[in-house]
Amino acid sequence: MVYTLSTAFAIYFVVWWVVLFAVLPFGVRSQHETGEDIFGTDPGAPTAPLMLKKLLWTTIVSAIIFGVSWWAYLAGYLTVDRLYRLMGFTN
């Protein structure tokens, strides 16, 4: 299997979304926790979601994960057969 540009982009895209959902809860404080209740909103709504910072961190962490996995693939450490065995399947 050869990495094409579209395959690499698709893998990075999936990794980016997984990392985003892992990063989203970091540093979130609700209105109830801070005491800044705004009328008409849910008390559990975040006061400052810091999305730009989270998007930046998501991009950096995803690039590192993708880079390491790409290096492992090119070096021969990450192959379909090896992943198949690691998941417990037999040929």
C-alpha positions, -999 to +999 in steps of 0.1 A: +000+000+000+014+034-009+005+067+007-010+089-019-017+126-011-055+119-008-049+089+015-026+109+037-050+138+039-079+114+047-059+098+075-048+132+089-084+144+087-097+115+108-068+118+133-075+156+136-112+150+144-104+123+170-079+146+187-103+175+186-129+155+205-103+145+230-091+181+235-125+198+237-131+192+274-098+206+286-100+238+306-138+242+302-156+259+331-193+261+332-214+291+340-225+274+372-189+268+383-179+304+377-211+320+390-216+339+357-252+327+350-265+343+318-303+345+316-317+321+290-287+298+287-280+265+303-260+266+335-236+239+321-227+261+291-190+271+291-181+306+299-150+307+277-146+277+254-112+289+241-118+273+207-090+290+188-065+276+213-080+242+212-080+242+173-043+251+174-034+224+199-055+199+179-036+207+147-002+204+164-010+171+182-025+156+151+005+166+130+028+148+155+006+117+156+004+116+118+041+123+114+051+094+138+027+070+121+039+080+086+075+075+097+065+041+112+048+031+079+078+042+058+103+024+081+083-008+079+071-009+115+035-002+107+021-027+082-013-041+075-002-076+085+013-064+118-019-044+127-040-075+117-020-096+142-021-069+169-059-069+168-060-106+173-069-118+139-051-147+122-044-151+086 
